[in-house]
Structures are given as C-alpha cells and as structure tokens.
C-alpha cells in the first residue's frame, strides 16, 4: 500500500494548481498560536513535535486497518506534495521576462518557488541562477523528504516532517529568548533532511552527468555538517552536462522530475521484491 499511496498522491499533485491546492499551510497558523501561548522554549518545541506524531501513530495503530492507513497516508502526501504545476508556472515566469516585466517575474518566483527576497541587480540571468536552487530545494522538502519518511514511518513520518519544517520557520522569527529552541529546531531539521538530501543528490547523479556528480557525492556524503542546501547547489551544478553558468530553471526542473520517477521505480521494485 505504500507505493500505491505514494504514486496516487504524486499523480493527484500533478493535476493540482497552486490556487486550487487544498489545505496549503494549514498547520502554520495553529503552530504559531501554540508557540505564542507556550513560548519558544525547548520543552515547548519538543512537545509540539512529539505529541501530534505519537498521537497519530497511536490512532493508526488502534484502528490497524489497511484502508484507514492508506487513506491517511494518501491524504497527508497530497497535502505535503502540493501542486505539481511547476512547469506551467515556469512558463508564466518566462513569459513575464520575455515581456520585459521583471517585477512580475520576481513576484511569481518568490510566491511560487520560495525564491529568497532580495536585489537581483544582474537582471533575469541572476534571478534564474537563484531560482535554480530555490526550485530544487522546494521539491526536496515537498516531495523527496516527505516521501522518504513516509516510506520509513507511514503518515506519522510525513507529519513529523511538516511539524519540524514549520516549527523551525516560526522559531527563527521569534525573539532572542527562543534562541536555544531555534538552534535545536535547525539541527533537527538538518537531521530530518540529511538522508533524503544525499539520496536525492545520488539520484541526480544517476539521471544526470554521472561521472562528475558521483565523484563529488562520494566525497561529501560523510560530511554531516554540510547543509542540505549547499550540497544540493553543488550537485545541481555538476549533474547537468551544460555549462553551470548557462543552466536554466527548466533544465533543473527536468532533472529533478527524472529523479522523482527514479524514486518511484525504486519504491515499486522494493514493494514487489521486498
């Protein structure tokens, strides 16, 4: 049922557009309210992360029915995968650039692909370079991290990923008093992403330029301190055969989509022969 839930959730996400995505960010506001009431302490962070995950695991264990497990897993994956309309949004982004409307292209990239807000004095070329990493990292967190922990721990694993991600974002924006909890949140987020990020970069090597990217992957796989964003940025630059300075977001999206297919094939084979 793991593969069936994953593949159906992925197919459903491909049919969704951003403005039709159900439940997008549904946990952000409740978590913000919880931290506002409990404060940004370490114990509050641990409570926020542990209680919902344990409760969901207990509920699924209590019912212990394949249909309930399937539906909860499928629903959680659909919500976390989000809309799979990146190709359509990139076409719109490119059209704004062609029309000379750089401001609208920038706003679309920030809203849709989590492009860091800032000044891109180099124009569309510099914005494209930043968008390459933002697009790949967004798919890492939305798809690959969620899928890995779903395969490992079913729906509670997906819930854990979402809670860790939102809690980190909230704590980093809170006052200085929550610095200990924010530091812990960053470390936990790094730990949650560590294995999926390295599996993704290996996947990019397999579906991209293998000779260069696999050698770099071997050198960096044991570096626990290397943050996932930096590892992914390096992998993207060497996984595509083109000149790194000429890579476009469309090329990066095509590469990551091939990695998604590879993951699905691996999960299907593991399900059949496992």
Buried (B, 14 or more C-beta within 10 A) or exposed (E): EBBEBBBBBBEBBBEBEBEEBEEEEEBBEEBBEBBEEEBBBBEBBBEBBEEBBEEBBEEBEEEEEEEBBBEBBBBBBBBBBBBBBBEEBBEEBBEBBEEEEBEBBBBBBBEBBBBEEEEBEEEBEEBBBBBBBBBBBBBBBBBBBBBBBBBEBBBBBBBBBBBBBBBBBBBBEBEEEBEEBBEBBBEBBBEBBBEBBBBBBBBBBBBBBBEBBBEBBEEBBEEEEBBBBEBBBBBBBBBBEEEEEEBBBBBBBBBBBBBBEBBBEBBBEEBEEE
